[in-house]
Amino acid sequence: MKLSDINPHIRFAENLILDPVPFRVYSYDHRLLYVRRGELRLYYGDTVHDAAVGTLLMWQSGTPYRFELVSEAEIILLNFDFTQSNRDKTHTLSIVHERDFSPERLLETDSFEDCASLLPLLILDNMRYLEDELMSIVRELGERKLYFREAASARLKAILCTAARQTLSDAGTTNTVERVIAYIRENYAQPITNRDISDSVNYHEYYVNKLIRAQTGLTLHRYLTACRVQNAEKLLATTEYPVSKIAELCGFATAAYFISAFRQQTGKSPLEYRKARMRLL
């Protein structure tokens, strides 16, 4: 499964005071836990992890775990699947003692091809900025308004994407990537090179290229080209500038290179794209 395939199905979402789990248990669907207050200790398989306020934990079904309370802990707890394959099962699936565990009842056992760090266990500290979104999921399932499952699913998907990004880098790396992207967005119309971009953050271009590729899936050069094409799309849709002028305004060295890059990214020539947008508008 790839991250783009997820469409979460949430069975349970509550803000509650955590009870200690003194013996090892299993769950048949996945669990996401966020610590709002207090501190707890998770024993997951053969490992031990402490979690304080702002910590987000997510673990895969089918692995034994238990909790100890370091201090009284208020948490947000979600029970969910990554897909809608078992959306007919809407009731809460209770945890079971390890002696009663039946592997054939597990709902999902897939792993992620493109983000292995999400499973089987994810622990992220300093995630307080996600608390409001998690509480909105709790409210959706509590109030059960029209389309509540769809709304809650969309919010959880956004949270999981944020978590996936977080696993790819530390705070310093994230800041560097944001600075690189900001530099490209501000200077794409100029004849900038990979070296210029890397110099703007005082790192070697090989390292910057590696960071950008990890965060966007594109090399530094391809990200710059994609940014230029994206802005060219806006000009084609909102102005009557000739293709040569748009190429110049978006930082392409020649009109021919612009047309080639534009077709490669959009599947259309600039003029074909302009005509298609005119029909839409």
N, C-alpha and C positions, 0 to 999 in steps of 0.2 A: 504494500500500500504506500502511496505517496501522500505528502501533506495536502496536496491539491485535491485529493479524493475525500477528505474528511467532510462529514455533514453530521455533526453530533446529534445523538438522541439522548436526552437527559431524563432520567427516571426520578431523581430525587435531588432537591436543592434546599438546604436549610442553613440558617444561622443558629448555632446551638452551643451549649456547654458540653465539652467533650468528657465522656466517661472513660476511665482507664480500661484498657483491654488486657487483662492480666495473663491471658493464654493466647497461643498462636491461632489465628483465624485466616480464612480465605474469603475472597469476594469473587463473584462470578461475572461482574462487570468492572469497569475501571473506576478509580477513585481520584478525585482532586480535592485537596484540603488546603485551606488558607488560614493562617493563624492571625486572628484579630486582637487577641489579648492573651497574656500568659506565656507559658513555655511547655513544650512536650518533647518526648523522646520516642522516636519511631525505630522499632526493631523490624527490619525488612530482610527476609531471608537470613543471611549470616552477617548482615551489616547493621550498624547502629548510627542514627542520625538525630541530632538535636535541632529543634525548630523553635524560633522565637517569633515575636510579632513581626509581621510582614513577610514571613516565609511561605512560599507556595510549594506544596508537594503534590506529585501526581505519580500513581503507580498502577501497574498493569494487573489485571485479574490473574488469578492462578498462582500467586506467590504468597507464602505465609507471612503474616506480620502481626505485630501487637504494639500497644502504646503504653507508655508510662507518663504520668503528669509530673513535671518539675514544679509547676504551679498551676492553679486553676486556669484552664484554657478555654477561651471562646473562639470558635472556628466557623468557617463556612465550608460545608461539605457537599460535594456533588458526586452522584453516582451516574455513570454515563457510558455510552458506546461511542466510538469514533464515527460510525456510519449509521444509516437507517435500516440496516439489514434485519434488525430485531425490534423495529418500532412497534410491532404488535404487543410486545412485552412492556407495558407501561407501569406495572406495579413495581414497588421497590423490592429489590432483591437483597435479602438479608445476608449478613456474613454467616459463615458456618465454622464450627470447630474443625481443626485439621483432621480429626478422626472421622468426621462426617463428610469430608470434601469428596466430590465426584467430578473428576476432570472432564467428563463428557458433557457436563452442564455449562462449561465455559462458553460465553457468547462470542467473544472475539479473541483470537490468538495471533493476529497478524503483527508484523513489525513494520517500521517505516524504512523504505528504501533510501529516502533522501534526507532523513533527519533522525538517525538512530539514537541521538541523545535524549529524545522524548520518552523512550521506553527502554527497559522496563521500569526504571525509577528516575524521576526528575525532582531535583531540589533546587529552588531558586530563592535567594535571600533578597531583601530590599525590594519587594514587589508591591508596596503599598498603593502605588498608582493604579493597580488593578482592582482594588477593593470595591470601589463604587460599581464597576462593571459586574463583578461577582454578585454584589448585593442586588443588582438589577435582575440577574437571573433568578435569584431567590424570590424576588417580588413577582416575576412573571409566572413562576410555577405556583406561587401562593395565591395570586389573584385569579389566574386561569382565564384571562380575557381572551377574546377571539384571536387566534393565531399565536397563542402564548408559546407553544412548542417551537414554532418556526422562529419567533423573535429570540427566545432563549438560545436556540441552536446557533443562530447567527452571532450572538454575543460570545458564546463559548468558542466558536471557531476563531473569532478575532483574538481572544485571549490565548488560544493555543498557538496561533501564528506569532503573537508577541513573545510567548515563551520560547518558541522555536528559534526566533531571532536572538533571544537573550542567550541561548546555549552556544551560539556561534562565536560570541566574543565577550570580553570583559568590558567594563565601563570605559577604560582608556581607548580600547579598540573602537568601540561604538562612537565615541567622540571624534576620533580620527576619520572614520567613514563619513560621519555627518559633515565634517569640515570639507572633505574632498567633494562630496556631492554638492554642497553649497557653492564651492569654488566653480565647479563645472556649470551649475545652473546660472551663475552670475557671468561666466566668461565664455560660454559655448560659442558665441558669435565671433570670438576672436580666434586667430590661428594658433591655438594653444596645443601643446604636445603632452605626452605622458610625463616628460621631464618637468614641464612647467607645473603640471598638477601636483606631482610629487614634491617639488620644491616648495609649494604653497603650504605643506604640512611638515616640511623638514624631515622627510623620510625618503629612502631609496625607492625608485619606481617599481622595482621587483616586489618589494614589501607592500606598497600601496596597491599594486595590481592584485596581489594575493588577497588582501583585505576586501577589496571591492568585489572580486569574484566570489568570495565566500558569502558576502552579504547580498549580492544581487544576481549571481549566476552568470554575470557577464564580465569579460575582461575590461580593463580600464578604457581601452580604445573603443570597444564595442559599446560601453556605457555612454561615453561621450557622443558617439555617433547616434545612439538611440535618443539621447537628449536633443540633439540637433534635428533629427527627423521629427520628433514629437513637436517641436516648436515650428517646424516647417508645415506640419499638418494644420496648425492654427492659422498660419498666414495664408495657406492655400484656401482655407474655408472662409476667411474673413476679409481678404484683400483681393485685388485684381493684379497684384504684382506679377510680372513674368517669372518663369521658372528660374532664369538666370539671376534675377534680383533676390529671390527667396534663397537661393543657394548661397549668395553672398551674405545675406543678413543672418543666416544660420551657421556660418563658419565653414562652409564647404569650399575647398580650394578651386573646384571647377564645377560647372553645371553637370558635366557628364558623370563625375563622381557622385554628385548629389542624386541624380536620377537613379544610378545603380544602387546606392545605399538605400534610397527611399523604396525602390521596388523590392529589395531584399527584405526589408522590415515589414512592409505593408502588403506586399503582393500586387501592388498597382504602381503605375508610373505617376508622377505628380499630377499630370493633366487628367488621368483617369480618376485619381482620387478627388480632384477638384470637381469634376462632373458628378461623381457619386454623391458628394456632400451637397451639391446644389440641388439634387433630386430629393435629398433628405430634408432640406430646409425649405 
